[in-house]
Amino acid sequence: MADKTTLDANAQSRFDLINENLAEIMNPEIIKGILAEGKNPRVYWGTACTGRPHTGYLVPAIKIAQLLAADCQVVVLLADIHAFLDNLKAPIELVNARAEYYRKVITALLQAVGVKTDKLEFVLGSSYQKSPEYIMDVYKLSSVTSEHDAKKAGAEIVKQSSNAPLSGLLYSILQVLDEEYLNCDVELGGLDQRKLFAAAVDWLPKIGYRKRAHALTPMVPGLQGGKMTSKIDLLDNLDVVSKKIRKAEAAPKIVEDNGLISMVEFTFLPVSSLKGKKEFRCPRKDEEDLVYSDIESLKTDYANDILTPQILKAGVTAALTELMGPIQAAFEADKEWQEINLRAYPPPEKKQKKIKDRGSRHPGAKKPEEAANEQDLPERPKA
């Protein structure tokens, strides 16, 4: 069905910002209809609180910043129960502390970009996913969903195994129901969630709920190529960041699957645009900086070896350091956040060094228990 919704200039501008850098919008007419009425779409993005947030989170975070700049209401689901269900990726006793950590770091990141967060809301999954109404809807949706469809919906986002736990099947059902219980108009997620989003459009009307629009961010290559995101922690210091960027794969003249170029396209250019001047700057020794206001000119220069991997890495390091600076400053100034960090990601326990038993090869050596027994013996009488 063709989308024939017409928008005035303001609504079209808002839609363009919502749509910027997305891989796809499923059912865009839902968003356009809300904008045409002069209202604010309510968008939900969920994250399972498992590992530490790293630079791979910048893509959805910057998209959330753009949504807030377009006057959307954004709700971030801190999916503590999902984290537990997804093949036990995180111990349940750590999940709550990690949810608090995610709230802190996401807020600090959005504030670093310079967007207002008054339309941003955080919701803990367990705050409503244990309610009788929600549980009853889980039963209802389970009754009209086959095992095959549940596996297919979660194929790209839930760890698969030959004898998977039942929790993996429930994961997809819960995420679909979250759209209703968070009262959203749009769900935001990565392109790897497309099957689950298509399932949501099909499943929710079966139990009497409306379908939603879905905004899909692209799968961005990481620093070592492929679809995996980079693992630079948002609290890493400058030396660590510089070292990891220097080790990044960046073949000269090759634009495809270049994680550094992707960071510029989906993070640094949008961030600079939100701050008022869209540009990405690459410093050069003894020459003027290379400055780009669009990704196509950067890609052209890279393909022609005007922008070399070394110059690009220097630009990415500078831009990432500038972006992470306010986040790290907020962490250093927030004692509560520091305490949450220790609870959420406790340092590994040091292994106790074992005392070696020298055995009979060293007859002079005494075992600890023998030495202790000797201390209890009465002293020999002096000759």
C-alpha positions in Angstrom: 0.0 0.0 0.0 1.6 3.3 -1.1 2.1 6.0 1.5 0.2 9.1 0.3 0.5 11.1 3.6 1.3 14.7 2.8 3.2 16.8 5.3 3.7 20.6 5.8 7.3 21.9 5.8 7.7 21.6 9.6 6.4 18.1 9.8 8.5 17.0 6.7 11.6 18.5 8.4 10.9 16.5 11.5 10.3 13.3 9.5 13.6 13.8 7.6 15.5 14.0 10.9 13.7 10.9 12.2 14.6 9.1 8.9 18.2 10.3 8.7 20.8 7.4 8.5 18.1 4.7 9.0 18.3 1.5 7.0 14.5 1.4 6.8 11.2 2.5 8.3 8.5 -0.1 8.3 5.0 1.4 8.1 6.3 5.0 7.8 2.7 6.2 7.3 2.1 5.7 11.0 4.8 8.3 11.9 3.7 10.7 9.2 0.1 10.5 10.4 1.2 11.6 13.9 3.4 14.4 12.5 0.6 15.6 10.2 -1.6 16.1 13.3 1.1 18.2 14.9 1.7 15.5 17.6 4.9 13.9 18.9 5.5 10.2 18.1 6.4 8.1 21.1 9.4 5.9 20.3 10.7 3.0 22.3 14.2 1.6 22.3 15.2 -1.3 24.5 18.6 -2.6 25.6 19.3 -5.7 27.6 21.6 -4.8 30.5 24.4 -7.4 30.0 27.9 -6.2 29.1 29.4 -2.7 29.4 28.1 -0.1 27.0 30.8 0.6 24.3 31.1 2.7 21.2 28.8 0.3 19.4 26.0 1.9 21.4 26.7 5.3 19.7 24.6 4.4 16.6 21.3 4.0 18.5 22.2 6.7 21.0 22.8 9.3 18.3 19.6 8.2 16.6 17.8 8.8 19.9 19.4 12.2 20.1 18.0 13.0 16.6 14.6 11.7 17.7 14.7 14.0 20.7 15.7 16.9 18.5 12.7 16.1 16.3 10.5 16.5 19.4 9.7 12.8 19.7 9.0 11.3 23.1 11.6 8.6 23.7 11.3 5.8 26.2 14.4 3.6 26.9 13.6 0.2 28.2 16.2 -1.1 30.5 15.4 -4.7 29.8 16.5 -6.5 33.0 14.3 -9.5 32.5 15.3 -9.8 28.8 18.9 -9.8 29.9 18.2 -12.8 32.1 16.2 -14.7 29.5 18.8 -14.4 26.7 20.7 -17.6 27.6 21.7 -16.2 30.9 24.2 -13.7 29.5 24.3 -11.8 32.8 23.8 -13.1 36.4 20.5 -12.0 37.7 22.1 -10.5 40.8 24.1 -8.1 38.7 21.3 -7.1 36.2 19.7 -4.4 38.4 23.0 -2.6 39.1 23.8 -2.8 35.4 20.5 -1.2 34.6 21.4 1.7 36.8 24.7 2.0 35.0 23.1 2.0 31.6 20.7 4.8 32.7 23.7 6.9 33.8 25.8 6.4 30.7 23.0 6.9 28.2 21.9 10.1 29.9 25.5 11.4 30.0 26.0 10.5 26.3 22.9 12.4 25.2 23.8 15.4 27.3 27.3 15.4 25.7 25.7 15.6 22.3 23.8 18.7 23.5 20.1 17.6 23.2 17.5 18.2 25.8 16.4 15.1 27.7 13.1 16.4 29.1 11.2 14.1 26.7 13.4 11.1 27.6 12.0 8.4 29.9 13.7 5.3 31.4 11.6 2.2 32.3 12.8 -0.9 34.0 11.3 -4.0 32.3 10.5 -5.7 35.6 8.4 -2.7 36.7 5.6 -4.0 34.5 6.6 -7.4 33.1 5.6 -9.1 36.3 2.1 -7.7 36.4 -0.9 -10.1 36.1 -2.1 -8.3 32.9 1.3 -8.6 31.2 1.6 -12.3 32.2 -1.9 -13.0 30.9 -0.9 -11.4 27.6 2.2 -13.6 27.4 -0.1 -16.6 27.7 -2.4 -15.2 25.0 0.4 -14.5 22.6 2.0 -17.9 23.3 -1.3 -19.6 22.4 -1.3 -18.1 18.9 2.4 -18.2 18.2 4.2 -21.4 16.9 7.6 -22.6 18.0 8.8 -22.1 14.5 7.6 -18.5 14.3 9.1 -17.6 17.7 12.5 -19.1 16.8 12.4 -17.2 13.4 11.5 -13.9 15.1 14.5 -14.1 17.5 16.9 -15.8 15.1 19.2 -12.8 14.8 19.1 -11.5 18.4 18.7 -14.5 20.7 21.6 -17.0 21.1 20.6 -20.1 19.2 21.6 -23.7 20.2 20.4 -27.2 19.3 18.6 -27.6 22.7 17.7 -24.0 23.4 16.1 -23.1 26.7 12.4 -22.1 26.6 13.4 -18.6 27.7 14.8 -17.9 24.2 11.3 -18.4 22.7 9.7 -16.1 25.3 12.2 -13.4 24.6 10.6 -12.5 21.3 7.1 -12.6 22.8 8.1 -10.3 25.6 9.7 -7.7 23.2 6.6 -7.7 21.0 4.3 -7.1 24.0 6.6 -4.3 25.2 5.3 -2.2 22.3 1.8 -2.2 23.8 2.8 -1.9 27.4 5.1 1.1 26.7 2.4 2.7 24.7 4.7 3.4 21.8 4.0 4.4 18.2 7.4 3.4 17.0 10.0 0.8 18.0 13.7 1.6 17.3 16.2 -1.2 16.7 18.9 -2.5 14.6 18.5 -4.2 11.2 19.2 -7.5 12.8 15.7 -7.2 14.5 13.8 -6.9 11.3 12.3 -10.4 11.6 11.1 -9.7 15.2 9.6 -6.3 14.0 7.8 -8.1 11.2 6.5 -10.6 13.8 5.2 -7.7 16.0 3.2 -6.3 13.1 1.6 -9.7 12.6 1.2 -10.9 16.2 -0.2 -7.9 18.1 -3.4 -7.6 16.1 -4.1 -11.3 16.9 -4.7 -10.4 20.5 -6.5 -7.1 19.8 -3.6 -4.5 19.8 -2.6 -2.1 17.1 0.5 -2.4 14.9 3.4 0.0 15.2 6.0 1.5 12.9 9.5 0.3 13.2 12.7 2.3 12.6 15.8 0.2 11.8 19.4 1.4 12.2 22.0 -0.2 9.9 24.4 -2.8 11.0 27.7 -0.9 11.2 31.0 -2.6 10.8 33.4 -2.6 13.7 37.0 -1.5 13.9 38.1 -5.0 12.8 35.6 -5.1 9.9 32.5 -7.3 9.7 29.2 -6.4 11.4 30.5 -6.6 15.0 30.8 -3.2 16.7 34.0 -1.9 18.2 34.8 -2.6 21.8 36.0 0.8 23.0 34.5 1.3 26.4 32.9 4.8 26.8 35.1 5.3 29.9 38.4 4.2 28.3 41.2 6.8 28.6 42.9 8.6 25.7 45.8 6.2 25.6 43.5 3.2 25.3 41.3 4.8 22.7 44.4 5.8 20.6 45.8 2.3 20.8 42.6 0.7 19.7 42.0 3.1 16.8 45.6 2.6 15.6 45.0 -1.2 15.5 41.7 -0.8 13.6 41.5 -2.3 10.1 41.5 0.4 7.4 42.9 -0.8 4.1 43.9 2.1 1.9 41.3 3.1 -0.7 38.8 0.5 0.5 35.6 2.1 1.7 33.4 -1.0 2.1 33.2 -2.5 5.6 35.5 0.3 6.9 34.5 0.7 10.6 36.2 4.1 10.9 34.3 5.6 8.0 31.1 4.2 9.5 31.8 6.0 12.8 32.2 9.2 10.9 28.9 8.6 8.9 26.7 7.5 11.8 28.2 9.2 14.8 30.5 12.2 14.2 28.7 13.9 11.3 25.2 13.6 13.0 26.7 14.8 16.3 28.3 17.9 14.8 25.0 18.6 13.0 23.1 18.5 16.3 25.6 20.9 17.7 25.0 23.4 14.9 27.8 22.8 12.4 28.0 19.6 10.4 31.6 18.8 9.8 34.3 16.2 10.5 37.9 17.4 10.8 41.1 15.4 10.1 44.3 17.1 11.3 47.4 16.9 9.2 51.0 17.8 9.9 52.4 20.8 8.0 49.2 21.0 5.9 45.7 22.3 6.4 43.1 20.1 8.0 40.8 18.0 5.8 37.3 19.0 6.6 34.1 17.2 5.5 30.5 18.2 5.7 29.1 15.1 4.0 30.1 11.5 3.9 30.3 11.1 0.1 33.1 13.6 -0.2 35.0 11.8 2.5 34.5 8.4 0.8 35.7 9.9 -2.5 38.9 11.3 -0.9 39.5 8.0 0.9 39.1 6.0 -2.3 41.5 8.3 -4.1 44.0 8.1 -1.2 43.8 11.8 -0.5 42.5 10.8 2.9 44.8 8.1 4.1 44.2 5.6 6.9 46.6 7.3 9.1 45.0 10.7 8.7 41.5 9.2 9.1 42.6 7.5 12.3 43.9 10.7 13.7 40.6 12.4 13.0 38.5 9.6 14.5 40.7 9.6 17.6 40.2 13.3 18.1 36.5 13.2 17.5 35.9 10.2 19.7 38.0 11.8 22.5 36.0 15.0 22.3 32.7 13.1 22.4 33.7 10.9 25.3 35.3 13.7 27.3 32.0 15.0 28.9 30.8 11.5 29.6 34.0 10.7 31.5 33.9 14.0 33.3 30.3 13.3 34.4 31.5 9.9 35.7 34.4 11.4 37.7 32.1 14.0 39.3 29.4 11.4 40.2 30.2 9.3 43.3 26.9 7.4 43.0 27.8 6.4 39.4 31.2 5.2 40.6 29.6 3.0 43.3 27.1 1.6 40.7 30.0 0.8 38.4 31.7 -1.3 41.2 28.5 -3.2 41.9 27.6 -3.7 38.2 31.0 -4.8 37.1 32.9 -6.0 40.2 36.6 -6.7 39.6 37.5 -10.4 39.3 38.6 -12.1 42.5 42.3 -12.6 42.8 43.3 -16.3 42.8 44.9 -17.5 46.0 48.4 -18.7 45.5 48.6 -22.4 46.4 51.4 -23.5 48.7 53.3 -26.3 47.0 53.8 -29.5 48.9 57.6 -30.2 48.4 57.0 -33.9 49.3 59.7 -36.5 50.1 62.3 -35.0 47.7 62.9 -32.3 50.3 62.9 -34.2 53.6 63.9 -31.0 55.4 60.7 -29.3 54.4 57.8 -29.5 56.8 54.1 -29.2 56.0 52.2 -26.4 57.7 50.2 -28.7 59.8 53.4 -30.5 61.0 54.9 -27.2 62.0 51.8 -26.3 63.9 51.8 -29.6 65.8 55.4 -29.2 66.8 54.5 -25.8 68.4 52.1 -27.6 70.7 54.7 -30.2 72.0 56.3 -29.7 75.4 59.8 -28.4 75.4 62.6 -30.9 75.8 64.4 -30.8 79.1 67.8 -29.3 78.9 70.7 -31.7 79.3 
